[in-house]
């Protein structure tokens, strides 16, 4: 199920944000016993680079990422750590 969720997150981000790179990591094991984990939802970390982020502040970038995976929250995603950059940013 975890691999399916990672693949689902990646697919939604690729479809919505046309990234030049995207990495999704499942950190759920680090949060065992946490209320969201007990209910079956996972903790994930996303590193994504997309031209769509150019000129946007961090809040707006995060909003775009959350919008792309909104149908997975809260049943499949309990927490999402996001590192969103435009191409060429460090």
N, C-alpha and C positions, 0 to 999 in steps of 0.2 A: 504494500500500500504506500509506503514511503516513497519508493521510486516512482510510483504513479503520480503522487502529489508533486514531486520535484519536476517531473515531465510536464504536468499540467500547468504549473507556475511558469516554467520556461516557455511553453507553447503560447500561453496568453500574453506574456511579455513580448515575445517575438512578433506575434500578430498585431498587437496594439502599438508597439513602440519602435518597430523596425531597428533593433539594436545592431551595432557593429560587433558587440560582444555581450554575452550574458552568462553569468555563473550563478547557480542556485545551490545552496548548501542546506542540508537538513541538520539543524542543531537540536532537534527534539530530545535526544538522549541526554543532553546537558541540562534539561529541565524536567527530568523525571519527577513525578510527584506534584508538579505545579498544577494548579487548577485546570488550565487549558489542556495540558497534557493528559490529565486524568479523564477528561471528556473526549479525548481522541483527536483533538486538533493539534497541529504541530507548530514548532518554532523553526523559522527559516531565515536564512541570510541571502540577500540578493546583491550582486555586484553587476551593474549594467551600464553600458555606454551607448548612447544614442544621439544622433544629430538633433532629435526633437528636443533635447534638453538645452541646446545652445540658447543662451540669453535668459534662461529661466532660473529663478532662485531655488534653493534647496526645498522649500516647502512645496512649490509648484511641481517640482520633479517627483517628489514623494507622492503627491496627489495623483499624478499620472500613473505611477506604479500601482498604487492602491486601487485606482479605478480599473486597471487591467485585470486584477485578481479579485475584484469585489465579490464575485459569486462564490469564492472559496472561503470567505470570511463570514462568520467565525467557525463554521463547521469543520473545515479542513485546515485553515490557517488561524492559529491563535495569536502568534507574534511574528512580525516581519522586520528584520533589520535591513536597511536599504543604504547602498552606496551608489548613487546615480551621478554619472558624469557625461559631459559632452565630449566628443572626440577631441583629443589634444590636451584635455585637462589632466592635471595630476591629482 
